[in-house]
Amino acid sequence: MIQSSLPPLSVVVPYLNAKATLRQCLESLLDSGYPNLEIVAVDDRSDDGSFDEIKDLPVVHVTMLGRSGAAAVRTAGVAASSHSILAFFDADVAAAKGALFMIAADFIDDPQLAAVFGEYTPHTTHDNFPTVYKNLIHHFTHEESRTEALSFWCGCGAVRREAFEAVGGFDESYAASSVEDIAFGYELTGRGYKIQLDKRLRVTHAKRYTFAGLVRSDFCDRAIPWTKLMVGKGIFHADLNLRWPHLLSAVILTLLIPLLAVLLALAPPVAGLGVLGAAVCVYLLLNMPMYLFVSREKGVWFTIEFISMHAFTYLYSVAGFVVGLIKAMTGGTRPTRQPSRDYEILEHEKTENDRTVEPSG
């Protein structure tokens, strides 16, 4: 690809207490070799010294004047940027060398494309079980999904500025990193914009999960608000981890215990165990492609642990769906938090990668 034909990119990287990963993320972007690149790093009032780790880097530094949440922070980054293609990378990912070039190529190859996003690599920088488990789930789910996407992902994604502005950007009322990117994607596709999942576009995830943190994130930040989002919009898209094998697996596991109790009470134990065995076989067959993938990546013993955790994930996700449904029906369908939208652009040593900007707010 001729470099002179490449469109200029603005990359927004929001961060909150990301001292351990932020510099690696920004350096992976700066080292990409992409011409006419603008990087906007937005600090959501970190208190761990994150800014001190990157203040020497040739990026536009923006700091929020009050803790605001991921959606509002990204919006501030967009406001401080200048180019017509907006890319978003999380502060805990490292971009592959050609990632920015892939984004540009996708938009060049398809003038109708409004947005594109990628996926995690199958390998992460931490080796504890909850982290590896979560990363493999995310990678495999995207690998098995169709390329004509219905939502969006801000971990590694890009959108044309005109499309971003046409739908009003991100819903800034989400209190933390949640489903604001999914909601944004629903707004785009709801208005006829095209979104693509590019499975070649990969980033390495550097976040470390604990068991409690993983469950809390899936339950509080995904299952509940995602359910409220779908109820509020009156839509359901069988995409990503809402495809029918996942839904049927969740139903089987949810009904398995009460069904077994009924069968044992009404029929000879052997018949009840036969029904149980059949249900378990169907469940395993539905999820076998994922389990074979995990086995190839991590071996048999890890896969056994993975299968157990995966079943538990289905169960607490169903619980999150029920809670989200109740909240949507009784307490409204939208968050009510009003974020702080004030920010300032900090002075720093200018380089050829920077543009001149004036403080805002």
N, C-alpha and C positions, 0 to 999 in steps of 0.2 A: 504494500500500500504506500502510495506517495505521500510523504509527510505534509506537503503543502496543501493536500486535499483534506486533511484531517480537521474536523470542527474543533474550536476551542472548548475546553471543558472547565466547569466549576465543580469542585468536589467539596462537599460539606461533611465534616467529621464532628459530630457532637460528642461531648465527653463529660462524665461526672465521676470523679475519684477514679481515674483510669491510669494512674501513674505507672503501673506495672506493664501496660500494653500500648499506651498511646504513642510513644515515640516510634516504636517498631511499625505501627500502622502508618504514621505519617511518612516515615522514611521509605516504606515500601512504595508509597505513591510518588514521592519525590524522585526515587531511583528508577521509576518506570521508563524514563526516557521520552515520555509523551510531551510533544511541543505545545506551547500556548496553554499551559495548565495553571489554573488558579485553585489553591487549596484554602478553605476557610475552616479553621478549627474553633469550635464554639464551646466555651466553658460554662457549664450549668452550676456555677458557684461551688467548684470543687474545694475541699479542705484537706486534701492529702498531698498537696504540692505538685499536682499534675502539670500546671502551667509552667512551673520552674523547670520541668523536664524538657519542655519543647520551646521555650521562649526564644531560643537561638535559631530556630528553624525558619526558613523563608516561606512562611504562610501568613495569611491574614488572621490575626488573633482577635476573636470576639469573646466578650465575657458578659453573661447575663447579670443584671443588677439584683435579681432575686431568683431563688430556685424555681424553675419553670416547667420541667418535664421535657421529654425527648421531642415531642411534636413541636412545641414552641421554640425549642432550641434549634431544631432544624430550620424552622421558618425564619429565625433570626439569621441563620447562616445563608439562606437563600437571599434575604434582603441585602446582605452584605456582599453578595456575589455579583458577577457581571455578565456571565456567558449564557448562551441560549440552551445549552444542555447541562442539566444539573445532575450530578452523581452524588450518591450517599453511601458512605462507608461507616460501619460501626467502629468505635475506638478500640475494640478488642479483636480486630481481624487484621491480617496481613495480606495485601493484594499480591497476586502472582504478577510476574514481570509484564505479561501481555494483557492484563485485565482491562486497562483503560483503552487500549487499542481495540479490544473486542467490543467494548461498548460503542466506540465510535463507528466501527464497521457495521454493527447491527443497525444503527441509525442511518448510515449511508446506504446500506443495501436495501432498506425498506423505508421509503419516505413517509409511509402511513403509520409507522411504528411510533407510538407515543411514549412507551416506557419499556424497560427491560430490567431483569434482575437475574442473579446467579444463584450459587449454592455454596455450602461449605465443602472443603475437601473431606475425604473419609478419615483423615488423620488430624488430630488436634495436638496442641503443645503440652497438654497435661494427660497423665495416664491413669488417674483414679477412675473408678468405675462409673460414677454418675456423669462425669464429663464425657468420657468415651461413649457411653450409652446415648446421651443426648445428641452428641455430634453425629453418630451413626444413624440415628433415627432421622435427623434433619436431612442428612445427605441422601439416604435411600429414598425418603419421601419425595424429594425433588427429582431424583433420578427416575422415579417411576411415574412422575406426573407428566401431563401433556405440556407441550411447549407453548400452546396458545393459552396463556394464563388468564385468570379472572381476578387475581389480587396482586399485591405488590410486596416486596421485601426490602427494607431499608438497610439490612446488613451489608448488602452489596447490590445496588440498583441505581438506575438513572432514568430521568424523565425529561422530555422537552419542556422548557420553561413555559411556553404558551399553554400546554396541556395542564401543567401544574397550576397556573394562575386561573385557567378556565374553570377548574373544579374547586377553587378556593384553598388549595394546598391541604395541609394536614389539619385534622381536628385537634386543636390545641387544648381542649378540655380534658384530654387523657392525662392523668396525674403522673404517670411514669411510662417507661417503655412498655407498651402493651400491644394492642391491635390497631394502633393508629395507621400503620402502613397497610394493613388489610383493608381498613375502612377507606383509605385513600385509593387503593386499587379498585374497590367496589364502586367508588365515585367515578373513576375513569371509565371502567367497562360499562357502567350504567349509562354513561353519556356517549357510548359508541367508540371510545378510544381503544386502541389495540395495545395489549401488553404481551410481552414475550418472555418466557423462561429460557435463558441461554445456559445450557448445561455445561458448556465449555468455560463459562465465566465463574471462576472459583476463588475463594479466599480461605485462608487457614484461620480457624477459630482459636483464640487464646484465652477464652474465659474458663475459669475453674468452677465447676458446680460441686456443691455438697448435696447429699441426699435430700436434706430438708429444703435447701434452696431450689433444687430441681422440682420437687413436688409443689412448693409454693409458687414458683414461676408458672408451671403448667396450669395449676388450679386457679390461682388468683389473677394472673396477668394474661392468660390465654383463654382457658375454657369459659370462665364466667363472662368476661367482656365480649368474647367472640359470640357467645350465645345471645347476649343483649344486643349486639350489633345486628345479627341476622334477624332477630325478632323485630327490632326497631325499623329495619329496612324492608321487612317482609320478604326476604329472599333466602334462598339456600343454594349454594354452589357446591356440587360434588367434585371438589378440587382439592389437591394436596392431601392432607390427612383427613379429609371428609369424604373420601371416595367410598364406594359401597362395601368393599372388603373390610374397611376399618369400622364402618357403622355396624355391619352384621357381626363382626367380632365382638364389638362392645355389647351388643344385644345378647349374644350367646353367654358371655361371661356374667352379665348382670342377672340373667334369668337362671343361670346354672344351679346355684345353691337352692333357691326356693323350688325350682322344678324338681330337683333331686329329692327334696323333702316330701313333696307331694307324691312322687312316684313310689318312694319307699313306703309311704303310708297306704297307698291304694293298690299296690301290685307286689308280687314277690320280689325280694331284694335283687335277685338275678336280673329281672327285667329292668328294674330301676338302674342298676349298674350298666346294663347294656345301652340304655338311652344316654346315660352320662358319658360312656365311652364314645358313642357316636357323635355327641355334641363336641367333645374334646377333639376328636379327629377332624371334624369340620373346621373348628377354630384353628387347628394347626395347619391344615391345608390352605386356609385363607391367608395365613401369615408366613407360609413356607418360603416364598421368594425372599422375604426379608431375613428369615433365620438362616437360610443358605448363604446369603450375602455376608451376614455377620460371622458365620462359621469360617468362611474363606478369609475374612479379614483378621479375626481374632482367635479362632480355634474353638474346639468343642466345649471346653469347660467355661469359657467366657459366654458362649452362646446359651448354655444352660442357665446361667445367672441372668443373661439378657432376657430370655423367655419369661422368667419369673417376674422380672421388673416390668416387662412389657404388659403382662397381664394386669399387674397393679396399676400401670399407667391408664389402661382402658377403664378400670373401675373408678379411679379418682377423676378421670375426665368426664365420665358419665355423671358423677356427683357434681362436678363443676357445671355441666350442662343443666342439671336440675336446679341448682342454685341460681344460675344465670337466668333460667326461664322464670323462676319465681320473682327474682328481682325485676326483670323486664315487665312482668305483669302487674307488679304491685308498687314498684318504686320508680317508674320511668325507664326509658331505654337509653338515655344519654348521660354521660358524666356531667357533674355540675361544677367541678372545680374551675376557677378562673385563674390561669397562670399569669405570672409576671412576664410581660412582653418587652420590658425595657432592657436595653443592652448598650454596650459601648464597644467601639473598635479601638484596640490598644495600639499605641505607637510601638514600632519595633524597627530593627535594622532592615532597610529596604534592599531588595535584590531584584534581578531581572525577572524573577517569577512573580513579583508582587504588582499590585495596582494601587493607585492612590485612592484612598477612601476617606470619607469624613465621618466623624462620630455621629451616632443616631440616638435619639431618645433623651 
